[in-house]
C-alpha cells in the first residue's frame, strides 16, 4: 500500500496519532459503558486533533515516528499516555474525562457530541492540565477575534506585552456549519485552502453522526483517519515499560479518502500557533483566503460590544405588560 504514496507523505501519515473506538476499559461511571462503539466517534476525532497538535507542540511538525531519538520517544509515549482509556491523573484527555465533562455540558454518557461540544471540552481539559503548556481559543461564529486570542494566549496581560515571551502557544478551534444537509459547493475551495495553511492541524467532522479526522488533501478528496475501528484498551503500565509496538494501534497504515462533496457541513477546524508571529501570519493567510474564495472564516480585531447595543423599553416607547394592563384598567 505504501508504494502507492510518496514516501515523505506516507512517513508523515503513519506518524499521526490515530484515536479509535476502544473496548474493555474501566466503565465510565456512573454509567456502565466499557466501550464507546456507536457513540464516541466525535470524541475520538477530537482526541486525534488534540493529540496531533500536542505532537507538533512538543516535538515539532517534522517529527516522524520511524526515526526518533530516545528523548523524542519519551515525549511521544508521554503524549500517547495522556489519551489512554482510564479515569486517572495520568490520562487527562481520556475518553472518561471527555464523556464526564460532556455530561456537565448536557450530554449524557453514551451520547454523540457535536463540534461545539467537543471544542468546549477540549478547552476545559487543556486549561486544567498545566503540563500541556497550551491555551485553547474557540469560536462558533466563524470569526477569529484577535483581541480575544491575545487574552487567551497571554492571560490577559497588557496589549503592549504582545511578544514571544508572553504569548502562550494556542490551539484555535473553529466550529462551523457550511450548509444545511451537505457541504455547500460554494465553500469547497475555501475549505481546501485551509489544508495549505502551515498552522492547520486538521478537521474533526465527517458524515452526519459519523465523525472523521481530516488531515490531508488530494485534489477534491480529503484524506482522513477513521475512528470507527474498535481496539482493546491499551494496558496501563509505567511509561518506561512501553515499547513502540504497544502503540502500533494508535497509527494508521492505510490512507483513506472521501470526496469533499460527501462530507457533513458541521465541522471543527483547528489551527495551532506557537507564538504571536505565527498567529499574525495565520490571520494574514485567512484574510487572503477570504478574498480569493467564499469566506468560511474571517478575522476581526475585537468582538462586538453587544451590551452597548441594548436599550431600555422606554427608548422605543414600549410598555411592559404591567403598564399595558394598568392602562386597560384605567379605561
Residue frames relative to the residue before (quaternion, step in Angstrom):
aa qw qx qy qz dx dy dz
X 1.0000 0.0000 0.0000 0.0000 0.00 0.00 0.00
X 0.6688 0.5248 -0.3226 0.4161 3.60 0.88 -0.89
X 0.5788 0.5998 -0.3789 0.4021 3.60 1.18 -0.49
X 0.6153 0.5592 -0.3419 0.4380 3.60 1.23 -0.40
X 0.7338 0.3760 -0.2022 0.5284 3.57 1.25 -0.32
X 0.5778 -0.5621 0.4446 0.3906 3.59 -1.12 0.54
X 0.5845 -0.6244 0.3851 0.3467 3.62 -0.90 0.87
X 0.6492 0.5218 -0.3327 0.4423 3.61 0.92 -0.85
X 0.6516 0.5039 -0.3137 0.4724 3.55 0.98 -0.86
X 0.6874 0.5040 -0.2983 0.4294 3.56 0.82 -1.00
X 0.6295 0.5188 -0.3338 0.4725 3.60 1.01 -0.74
X 0.6407 0.5164 -0.3086 0.4771 3.55 1.05 -0.81
X 0.6758 0.5116 -0.2940 0.4416 3.57 0.81 -1.03
X 0.7314 0.4339 -0.2487 0.4637 3.59 0.80 -0.96
X 0.6023 0.5387 -0.3617 0.4649 3.59 1.28 -0.04
X 0.5490 0.6264 -0.3976 0.3848 3.59 1.21 -0.31
X 0.4423 -0.6747 0.5208 0.2792 3.56 -0.97 0.85
X 0.1520 -0.8057 0.5726 0.0006 3.54 -0.85 1.09
X 0.1146 -0.8064 0.5796 0.0254 3.56 -0.39 1.26
X 0.0240 -0.8100 0.5844 -0.0429 3.55 -0.74 1.09
X 0.7056 -0.3712 0.3624 0.4826 3.52 -1.37 -0.05
X 0.0644 -0.7648 0.6384 0.0587 3.55 -1.19 0.62
X 0.1253 -0.7834 0.6019 0.0908 3.56 -1.22 0.42
X 0.7760 0.3242 -0.2811 0.4623 3.53 -1.35 0.42
X 0.4334 0.6351 -0.5247 0.3654 3.55 0.90 0.90
X 0.6780 -0.4650 0.3412 0.4558 3.64 -1.20 0.27
X 0.5666 -0.6292 0.3984 0.3525 3.63 -0.91 0.83
X 0.4230 -0.6675 0.5510 0.2682 3.54 -1.17 0.70
X 0.1938 -0.8201 0.5311 0.0879 3.57 0.01 1.29
X 0.5411 -0.1181 -0.8300 -0.0662 1.55 -2.20 1.25
X 0.4982 0.6341 -0.4551 0.3777 3.62 1.19 0.14
X 0.4698 -0.6571 0.5020 0.3091 3.56 -1.32 -0.02
X 0.3448 0.7737 -0.4748 0.2387 3.60 1.28 0.22
X 0.0603 -0.7852 0.6163 0.0041 3.55 -0.80 1.10
X 0.7411 0.2184 -0.1802 0.6088 3.54 1.33 0.25
X 0.3130 -0.7396 0.5602 0.2029 3.57 -1.21 0.46
X 0.2725 0.7675 -0.5280 0.2406 3.59 1.20 0.44
X 0.8175 0.2709 -0.2082 0.4638 3.55 -0.89 0.98
X 0.8145 0.1931 -0.1110 0.5357 3.59 1.17 -0.30
X 0.7097 0.5267 -0.2623 0.3874 3.60 1.13 -0.44
X 0.3714 0.7756 -0.4723 0.1937 3.61 1.18 0.12
X 0.6686 0.4630 -0.3216 0.4849 3.62 0.96 -0.70
X 0.5992 0.5433 -0.3596 0.4652 3.58 1.10 -0.61
X 0.6824 0.4740 -0.2783 0.4819 3.58 0.98 -0.86
X 0.6255 0.5191 -0.3430 0.4708 3.61 1.02 -0.71
X 0.6388 0.5143 -0.3160 0.4770 3.56 1.05 -0.78
X 0.6175 0.5300 -0.3354 0.4746 3.57 1.05 -0.75
X 0.6502 0.5235 -0.3190 0.4488 3.58 0.92 -0.90
X 0.6506 0.5139 -0.3171 0.4605 3.57 0.92 -0.89
X 0.6884 0.4687 -0.2824 0.4761 3.57 0.88 -0.94
X 0.6539 0.5317 -0.3238 0.4299 3.60 0.89 -0.90
X 0.7020 0.4509 -0.2770 0.4766 3.59 0.89 -0.86
X 0.5700 0.5482 -0.3789 0.4807 3.57 1.19 -0.44
X 0.6735 0.4922 -0.2947 0.4662 3.58 0.94 -0.87
X 0.5898 0.5481 -0.3670 0.4660 3.59 1.10 -0.60
X 0.6652 0.4797 -0.2961 0.4895 3.59 0.92 -0.91
X 0.6413 0.5621 -0.3082 0.4216 3.55 0.97 -0.94
X 0.7940 0.3224 -0.1503 0.4930 3.59 0.83 -0.99
X 0.8034 0.2983 -0.1308 0.4985 3.59 1.01 -0.76
X 0.5223 -0.6508 0.4100 0.3682 3.59 1.23 -0.26
X 0.6162 -0.5887 0.3878 0.3511 3.56 -1.20 0.57
X 0.6903 0.4891 -0.2862 0.4498 3.61 1.11 -0.52
X 0.4174 0.7090 -0.4782 0.3073 3.61 1.23 0.04
X 0.0439 -0.7809 0.6230 0.0131 3.55 -1.05 0.82
X 0.5267 -0.6640 0.4422 0.2935 3.53 -0.97 0.91
X 0.6328 0.5865 -0.3348 0.3789 3.57 1.04 -0.79
X 0.7995 0.1284 -0.0411 0.5853 3.58 1.04 -0.76
X 0.2702 0.7688 -0.5354 0.2219 3.55 -0.03 1.26
X 0.5120 -0.6411 0.4844 0.3036 3.52 -1.16 0.68
X 0.6664 -0.4827 0.3725 0.4292 3.56 -1.28 0.19
X 0.6262 0.5346 -0.3335 0.4592 3.57 1.06 -0.73
X 0.6605 0.4946 -0.3000 0.4786 3.57 0.97 -0.88
X 0.6204 0.5495 -0.3411 0.4437 3.59 1.01 -0.78
X 0.6503 0.5171 -0.3184 0.4564 3.58 0.93 -0.87
X 0.6729 0.4773 -0.3007 0.4785 3.58 0.95 -0.83
X 0.6310 0.5384 -0.3238 0.4552 3.57 0.98 -0.83
X 0.6951 0.4687 -0.2848 0.4648 3.59 0.81 -0.98
X 0.6037 0.5453 -0.3538 0.4616 3.58 1.11 -0.61
X 0.6552 0.5006 -0.3111 0.4725 3.59 0.94 -0.88
X 0.6573 0.5079 -0.3178 0.4572 3.59 0.86 -0.92
X 0.6468 0.5368 -0.3158 0.4403 3.57 1.00 -0.83
X 0.5842 0.5939 -0.3719 0.4094 3.59 1.10 -0.59
X 0.7349 0.4176 -0.2167 0.4885 3.59 1.20 -0.49
X 0.3837 0.7332 -0.4884 0.2770 3.60 1.21 0.18
X 0.5374 -0.6809 0.4225 0.2629 3.54 -1.19 0.68
X 0.5012 0.6000 -0.4720 0.4074 3.53 0.23 1.31
X 0.3950 -0.6866 0.5505 0.2635 3.55 -1.22 0.46
X 0.4049 0.6797 -0.5084 0.3399 3.55 0.01 1.32
X 0.6447 -0.5317 0.3756 0.4007 3.59 -1.19 0.42
X 0.6142 0.5695 -0.3480 0.4210 3.60 1.17 -0.48
X 0.7593 0.2894 -0.1625 0.5598 3.58 1.24 -0.39
X 0.0669 -0.8599 0.5056 0.0242 3.60 0.47 1.19
X 0.7557 0.3370 -0.1967 0.5259 3.61 1.19 -0.43
X 0.2603 0.7962 -0.5021 0.2151 3.57 1.14 0.65
X 0.6455 -0.4954 0.4081 0.4138 3.55 -1.30 0.32
X 0.5965 0.5746 -0.3561 0.4327 3.59 1.12 -0.64
X 0.7029 0.4549 -0.2755 0.4724 3.57 0.80 -0.97
X 0.6321 0.5292 -0.3366 0.4550 3.57 1.00 -0.76
X 0.6833 0.4864 -0.2892 0.4614 3.58 0.86 -0.95
X 0.6765 0.4948 -0.2996 0.4558 3.59 0.94 -0.84
X 0.6514 0.4814 -0.3220 0.4901 3.58 1.02 -0.70
X 0.6003 0.5513 -0.3510 0.4610 3.57 1.10 -0.65
X 0.5984 0.5646 -0.3504 0.4477 3.57 1.10 -0.70
X 0.6463 0.5108 -0.3152 0.4712 3.58 1.04 -0.74
X 0.6953 0.4379 -0.2581 0.5081 3.57 1.23 -0.48
X 0.6771 -0.5357 0.2796 0.4200 3.57 1.25 0.33
X 0.5908 0.5516 -0.3744 0.4545 3.59 1.26 0.16
X 0.3862 -0.7165 0.5294 0.2392 3.58 -0.72 1.02
X 0.5553 -0.5680 0.4734 0.3807 3.56 -1.18 0.53
X 0.7477 0.3064 -0.2581 0.5296 3.55 -0.65 1.12
X 0.6038 0.5384 -0.3560 0.4679 3.58 1.30 0.09
X 0.5319 -0.6517 0.4493 0.3010 3.54 -1.03 0.88
X 0.3351 -0.7291 0.5658 0.1900 3.58 -1.08 0.80
X 0.3041 -0.6879 0.6177 0.2299 3.51 -1.33 0.40
X 0.7313 -0.4374 0.2877 0.4373 3.62 -1.26 0.16
X 0.6537 0.5217 -0.3284 0.4389 3.59 0.94 -0.81
X 0.6647 0.5100 -0.3072 0.4514 3.57 0.92 -0.89
X 0.6913 0.4693 -0.3026 0.4586 3.59 0.79 -0.92
X 0.6165 0.5344 -0.3614 0.4513 3.62 1.06 -0.59
X 0.6524 0.5056 -0.3138 0.4693 3.60 0.99 -0.80
X 0.6435 0.5189 -0.3178 0.4644 3.57 1.01 -0.80
X 0.6441 0.5149 -0.3235 0.4640 3.59 0.91 -0.88
X 0.6505 0.5236 -0.3194 0.4479 3.57 0.89 -0.90
X 0.6869 0.4890 -0.2872 0.4545 3.58 0.87 -0.94
X 0.6819 0.4939 -0.2986 0.4494 3.59 0.87 -0.91
X 0.6575 0.4967 -0.3124 0.4726 3.59 0.96 -0.83
X 0.6357 0.5441 -0.3240 0.4414 3.56 1.00 -0.83
X 0.7084 0.4598 -0.2523 0.4724 3.57 1.07 -0.76
X 0.7047 0.4332 -0.2527 0.5019 3.60 1.25 -0.22
X 0.2843 -0.8225 0.4748 0.1314 3.56 0.06 1.33
X 0.6386 0.5524 -0.3599 0.3969 3.68 0.87 -0.76
X 0.5617 0.6001 -0.4008 0.4046 3.61 1.15 -0.37
X 0.1411 -0.8238 0.5335 0.1299 3.59 1.15 -0.61
X 0.5395 0.5926 -0.3848 0.4579 3.53 1.00 0.94
X 0.2070 -0.7432 0.6186 0.1487 3.56 -1.12 0.66
X 0.2114 -0.7770 0.5838 0.1040 3.56 -1.20 0.54
X 0.1014 -0.7709 0.6283 0.0247 3.53 -0.89 1.05
X 0.0659 -0.8035 0.5911 0.0255 3.58 -0.86 0.93
X 0.0155 -0.7706 0.6371 0.0088 3.53 -1.19 0.67
X 0.2087 -0.8016 0.5535 0.0863 3.55 -1.01 0.84
X 0.6635 0.4944 -0.3210 0.4608 3.60 1.22 0.11
X 0.5804 -0.6249 0.3610 0.3772 3.58 1.26 0.28
X 0.6495 0.4922 -0.3144 0.4869 3.58 1.27 0.14
X 0.2321 -0.7333 0.6228 0.1431 3.56 -0.96 0.92
X 0.1668 -0.7878 0.5885 0.0730 3.57 -0.57 1.16
X 0.4213 -0.7642 0.4319 0.2280 3.55 -0.38 1.29
X 0.6490 0.5173 -0.3304 0.4495 3.58 0.95 -0.80
X 0.6553 0.5088 -0.3143 0.4614 3.58 1.02 -0.78
X 0.6231 0.5148 -0.3403 0.4806 3.59 1.03 -0.73
X 0.6154 0.5471 -0.3346 0.4583 3.56 1.02 -0.82
X 0.6677 0.5057 -0.3054 0.4529 3.57 0.89 -0.92
X 0.6628 0.5033 -0.2998 0.4664 3.57 0.98 -0.85
X 0.7459 0.4432 -0.2234 0.4441 3.57 0.85 -1.00
X 0.7659 0.3422 -0.1912 0.5096 3.59 1.15 -0.43
X 0.4629 -0.6730 0.4611 0.3467 3.58 1.20 -0.04
X 0.5950 -0.6122 0.3296 0.4032 3.55 1.17 0.76
X 0.2535 0.7393 -0.5722 0.2486 3.56 0.94 0.87
X 0.7077 -0.4752 0.2913 0.4341 3.61 -1.15 0.41
X 0.6046 -0.5876 0.4014 0.3578 3.56 -1.07 0.79
X 0.6422 0.5509 -0.3245 0.4229 3.58 1.05 -0.68
X 0.6577 0.4906 -0.3018 0.4854 3.56 1.29 -0.28
X 0.3096 0.7689 -0.4951 0.2605 3.57 1.18 0.65
X 0.3274 0.7640 -0.4747 0.2894 3.56 0.41 1.25
X 0.7083 -0.4337 0.3357 0.4444 3.54 -1.32 0.11
X 0.6772 0.5164 -0.3021 0.4283 3.56 0.94 -0.87
X 0.7516 0.4009 -0.2191 0.4759 3.59 1.00 -0.72
X 0.6480 0.5372 -0.3122 0.4406 3.59 1.19 -0.47
X 0.2402 -0.7793 0.5679 0.1120 3.56 -0.44 1.25
X 0.5751 -0.5815 0.4259 0.3869 3.63 -0.93 0.74
X 0.1174 -0.8258 0.5516 0.0040 3.55 -0.90 0.95
X 0.2482 -0.7121 0.6402 0.1463 3.52 -1.15 0.82
X 0.1663 -0.7900 0.5871 0.0603 3.56 -0.65 1.16
X 0.0783 -0.8064 0.5860 -0.0082 3.56 -0.65 1.17
X 0.0844 -0.8109 0.5789 -0.0174 3.55 -0.70 1.15
X 0.1690 -0.7859 0.5905 0.0713 3.57 -0.47 1.22
X 0.0063 0.8266 -0.5577 0.0745 3.56 -0.62 1.16
X 0.0989 -0.7221 0.6710 0.1359 3.49 -1.39 0.30
X 0.0835 -0.8382 0.5382 -0.0289 3.56 -0.38 1.31
X 0.7810 0.1332 -0.1268 0.5968 3.54 0.73 1.09
X 0.5568 -0.6034 0.4500 0.3513 3.55 -1.30 0.02
X 0.8241 0.0812 -0.0174 0.5603 3.58 0.40 -1.20
X 0.7874 0.0965 -0.0470 0.6070 3.57 1.22 -0.44
X 0.6408 -0.5147 0.3950 0.4104 3.55 -1.27 0.33
X 0.3961 -0.7311 0.5023 0.2372 3.58 -0.69 1.08
X 0.5412 -0.6590 0.4149 0.3172 3.62 -0.83 0.96
X 0.5366 0.6375 -0.3986 0.3832 3.58 1.16 -0.53
X 0.7507 0.4263 -0.2073 0.4601 3.57 1.07 -0.76
X 0.3697 0.7595 -0.4794 0.2380 3.60 1.22 -0.02
X 0.7260 0.4622 -0.2666 0.4339 3.57 0.65 -1.12
X 0.6488 0.5142 -0.3261 0.4565 3.58 0.97 -0.80
X 0.6557 0.5055 -0.3180 0.4621 3.57 0.96 -0.84
X 0.6518 0.5057 -0.3196 0.4661 3.59 0.97 -0.81
X 0.6184 0.5623 -0.3448 0.4272 3.58 1.06 -0.69
X 0.5573 0.6143 -0.3926 0.3975 3.59 1.13 -0.55
X 0.6469 0.5440 -0.3192 0.4286 3.58 1.05 -0.77
X 0.6546 0.5158 -0.3060 0.4603 3.59 1.23 -0.36
X 0.5659 0.5952 -0.3832 0.4226 3.58 1.27 -0.21
X 0.5062 -0.7006 0.4043 0.2990 3.64 -0.63 1.06
X 0.7147 0.4592 -0.2675 0.4547 3.61 1.01 -0.69
X 0.4334 0.7088 -0.4483 0.3298 3.59 1.29 0.02
X 0.0903 -0.8173 0.5685 0.0270 3.60 -0.88 0.96
X 0.7620 -0.4099 0.1934 0.4626 3.57 1.18 0.43
X 0.3321 -0.7122 0.5885 0.1901 3.50 -1.42 0.15
X 0.1827 -0.7379 0.6392 0.1162 3.55 -0.98 0.91
X 0.3813 0.6891 -0.5273 0.3190 3.55 -0.56 1.17
X 0.0874 0.8319 -0.5474 0.0261 3.57 -0.97 -0.72
X 0.7372 -0.2992 0.2777 0.5385 3.52 -0.88 -0.97
X 0.6826 -0.4733 0.3334 0.4461 3.62 -1.19 0.38
X 0.8507 -0.0074 -0.0541 0.5228 3.55 -0.84 1.10
X 0.6885 0.3951 -0.2747 0.5427 3.58 1.16 0.54
X 0.0695 -0.8709 0.4865 0.0074 3.54 0.34 1.28
X 0.1257 -0.7436 0.6532 0.0678 3.52 -1.28 0.67
X 0.3202 -0.7123 0.5796 0.2326 3.57 -1.30 0.19
X 0.1873 -0.8188 0.5396 0.0581 3.56 -0.36 1.33
X 0.0347 -0.8389 0.5423 -0.0313 3.57 -0.73 1.07
X 0.8116 0.1707 -0.0823 0.5526 3.61 1.19 -0.22
X 0.2615 -0.7623 0.5812 0.1125 3.51 -1.33 0.28
X 0.0471 0.7563 -0.6520 0.0255 3.54 -1.10 0.80
X 0.8069 -0.0976 0.0168 0.5823 3.56 -0.20 1.28
X 0.7651 -0.2826 0.2451 0.5242 3.57 -0.67 -1.14
X 0.6021 0.5492 -0.3612 0.4532 3.57 1.23 0.33
X 0.2961 -0.7530 0.5675 0.1526 3.54 -0.99 0.91
X 0.3184 -0.7346 0.5742 0.1710 3.55 -0.96 0.94
X 0.0204 -0.8486 0.5254 -0.0586 3.56 -0.72 1.03
X 0.3386 -0.6488 0.6312 0.2567 3.47 -1.48 0.18
X 0.2450 -0.8032 0.5354 0.0904 3.56 -0.73 1.12
X 0.3024 -0.7889 0.5053 0.1756 3.63 -0.58 1.08
X 0.5703 0.6525 -0.3599 0.3456 3.60 1.25 -0.25
X 0.5189 0.5502 -0.4648 0.4604 3.56 0.87 1.04
X 0.2498 -0.7998 0.5285 0.1362 3.57 -0.65 1.05
X 0.0634 -0.7736 0.6305 0.0010 3.52 -1.00 0.96
X 0.5617 -0.5571 0.4598 0.4034 3.61 -1.16 0.38
X 0.5520 -0.5938 0.4607 0.3611 3.56 -1.07 0.67
X 0.4911 -0.6768 0.4640 0.2923 3.56 -0.94 0.89
X 0.5233 -0.6412 0.4657 0.3133 3.54 -0.98 0.86
X 0.3603 -0.7340 0.5375 0.2060 3.54 -0.96 0.88
X 0.1815 0.7552 -0.6136 0.1424 3.56 -0.88 1.01
X 0.6841 -0.4624 0.3325 0.4557 3.57 -1.22 0.05
X 0.6501 -0.5581 0.3511 0.3777 3.56 -1.12 0.67
X 0.6639 0.5332 -0.3125 0.4211 3.59 0.95 -0.82
X 0.6580 0.5288 -0.3064 0.4399 3.59 1.22 -0.39
X 0.5679 0.6095 -0.3915 0.3909 3.59 1.19 -0.30
X 0.2002 -0.7489 0.6198 0.1218 3.53 -1.20 0.68
X 0.6858 -0.4638 0.3528 0.4361 3.56 -1.27 0.24
X 0.6423 0.5440 -0.3211 0.4341 3.57 1.01 -0.80
X 0.5723 0.6048 -0.3830 0.4000 3.60 1.09 -0.62
X 0.7597 0.3765 -0.1923 0.4941 3.56 1.06 -0.76
X 0.3135 0.7770 -0.4985 0.2224 3.60 1.20 0.26
X 0.6869 0.4831 -0.2969 0.4546 3.60 0.98 -0.77
X 0.6100 0.5198 -0.3591 0.4782 3.59 1.28 0.07
X 0.7014 0.3663 -0.2646 0.5512 3.56 1.27 0.35
X 0.3134 -0.7576 0.5515 0.1540 3.55 -0.95 0.95
X 0.2479 -0.7911 0.5452 0.1246 3.59 -1.00 0.81
X 0.7221 0.3804 -0.2315 0.5294 3.59 1.27 -0.15
X 0.2805 -0.7646 0.5549 0.1696 3.63 -0.37 1.16
X 0.0983 -0.7813 0.6147 0.0449 3.55 -1.01 0.85
X 0.2019 -0.7952 0.5673 0.0713 3.54 -1.15 0.70
X 0.0798 -0.7587 0.6442 0.0556 3.53 -1.29 0.50
X 0.4890 -0.6587 0.4744 0.3194 3.59 -0.97 0.79
X 0.5938 -0.6188 0.3872 0.3385 3.53 -0.98 0.86
X 0.6259 0.5543 -0.3407 0.4300 3.61 1.10 -0.59
X 0.6807 0.5170 -0.2810 0.4365 3.59 1.21 -0.41
X 0.5908 0.5969 -0.3836 0.3841 3.59 1.18 -0.17
X 0.5769 -0.5927 0.4515 0.3346 3.53 -1.27 0.54
X 0.5045 -0.6786 0.4351 0.3094 3.63 -0.99 0.69
X 0.6396 0.5072 -0.3285 0.4751 3.59 1.23 -0.30
X 0.1689 0.8122 -0.5259 0.1875 3.59 -0.56 1.14
X 0.2786 -0.7194 0.6083 0.1866 3.52 -1.38 0.26
X 0.1445 -0.8014 0.5792 0.0381 3.57 -0.57 1.22
X 0.1394 -0.8206 0.5518 0.0511 3.58 -0.92 0.92
X 0.0389 -0.7544 0.6549 0.0221 3.53 -1.19 0.76
X 0.1715 -0.7803 0.5945 0.0911 3.57 -1.07 0.76
X 0.0513 -0.7910 0.6097 -0.0050 3.57 -0.83 1.05
X 0.3569 -0.7691 0.4969 0.1848 3.56 -0.65 1.15
X 0.8105 0.0137 0.0320 0.5848 3.58 1.06 -0.65
X 0.7407 -0.4193 0.2912 0.4367 3.55 -1.35 0.05
X 0.6221 0.5494 -0.3441 0.4390 3.58 1.03 -0.74
X 0.6693 0.4843 -0.3025 0.4754 3.59 0.92 -0.86
X 0.6312 0.5229 -0.3392 0.4617 3.58 1.04 -0.69
X 0.6380 0.5157 -0.3265 0.4695 3.59 0.96 -0.83
X 0.6453 0.5167 -0.3145 0.4665 3.57 0.99 -0.83
X 0.6301 0.5275 -0.3320 0.4631 3.59 0.98 -0.81
X 0.6539 0.5155 -0.3163 0.4546 3.58 0.90 -0.89
X 0.6481 0.5114 -0.3154 0.4679 3.58 0.98 -0.81
X 0.6737 0.4994 -0.2977 0.4562 3.58 0.94 -0.87
X 0.6503 0.4983 -0.3200 0.4758 3.59 1.00 -0.76
X 0.6333 0.5270 -0.3273 0.4627 3.58 1.00 -0.80
X 0.6614 0.4892 -0.3014 0.4821 3.58 0.96 -0.85
X 0.6276 0.5392 -0.3273 0.4564 3.58 1.01 -0.81
X 0.6615 0.5164 -0.3005 0.4533 3.58 1.00 -0.81
X 0.6324 0.5207 -0.3281 0.4706 3.57 1.19 -0.52
X 0.7226 0.4565 -0.2379 0.4614 3.57 1.07 -0.76
X 0.7979 0.1768 -0.0707 0.5720 3.59 1.13 -0.62
X 0.6453 -0.4555 0.4047 0.4609 3.56 -1.28 0.13
X 0.4095 -0.7698 0.4267 0.2399 3.59 -0.45 1.16
X 0.1370 -0.7639 0.6241 0.0906 3.53 -1.08 0.81
X 0.7553 0.1589 -0.1029 0.6274 3.56 1.30 -0.42
X 0.0470 -0.7892 0.6114 0.0348 3.56 -1.05 0.70
X 0.3230 -0.7312 0.5722 0.1834 3.55 -1.31 0.32
X 0.0010 -0.7744 0.6323 -0.0219 3.55 -0.94 0.95
X 0.5913 -0.5921 0.4073 0.3659 3.56 -1.15 0.54
X 0.8144 -0.0605 0.0793 0.5716 3.58 0.84 -0.95
X 0.5662 -0.5990 0.4507 0.3427 3.54 -1.23 0.51
X 0.5810 -0.5795 0.4289 0.3778 3.61 -1.09 0.60
X 0.3767 -0.6991 0.5590 0.2386 3.56 -1.09 0.74
X 0.1796 -0.8455 0.4936 0.0956 3.54 0.33 1.27
X 0.6148 0.5721 -0.3653 0.4017 3.60 1.03 -0.67
X 0.6248 0.5409 -0.3441 0.4458 3.57 1.16 -0.52
X 0.6544 0.5194 -0.3114 0.4527 3.57 1.24 -0.39
X 0.5760 0.6045 -0.3754 0.4024 3.58 1.25 -0.22
X 0.0780 -0.7908 0.6068 0.0172 3.55 -0.83 1.01
X 0.5409 -0.6109 0.4586 0.3522 3.54 -1.19 0.42
X 0.6639 -0.5021 0.3711 0.4115 3.55 -1.28 0.34
X 0.6151 0.5805 -0.3481 0.4043 3.58 1.08 -0.72
X 0.5865 0.5942 -0.3703 0.4073 3.59 1.15 -0.61
X 0.7628 0.3444 -0.1743 0.5188 3.56 1.15 -0.61
X 0.4999 -0.6684 0.4213 0.3547 3.59 1.27 0.12
X 0.4187 0.7030 -0.4677 0.3343 3.56 1.17 0.60
X 0.2875 -0.7589 0.5625 0.1581 3.55 -0.92 0.92
X 0.4597 -0.6463 0.5266 0.3059 3.54 -1.12 0.63
X 0.6820 -0.4704 0.3499 0.4372 3.57 -1.26 0.23
X 0.6441 0.5326 -0.3283 0.4401 3.57 1.02 -0.83
X 0.6574 0.5057 -0.3113 0.4639 3.57 1.00 -0.87
X 0.6433 0.5249 -0.3247 0.4529 3.57 0.99 -0.83
X 0.6508 0.5127 -0.3163 0.4621 3.57 0.97 -0.85
X 0.6397 0.5348 -0.3238 0.4472 3.56 1.04 -0.81
X 0.6504 0.5131 -0.3167 0.4620 3.57 0.97 -0.85
X 0.6334 0.5350 -0.3358 0.4470 3.57 0.99 -0.81
X 0.6649 0.5101 -0.3105 0.4486 3.56 0.98 -0.84
X 0.6265 0.5542 -0.3438 0.4268 3.56 1.06 -0.77
X 0.6368 0.5242 -0.3418 0.4504 3.53 1.10 -0.63
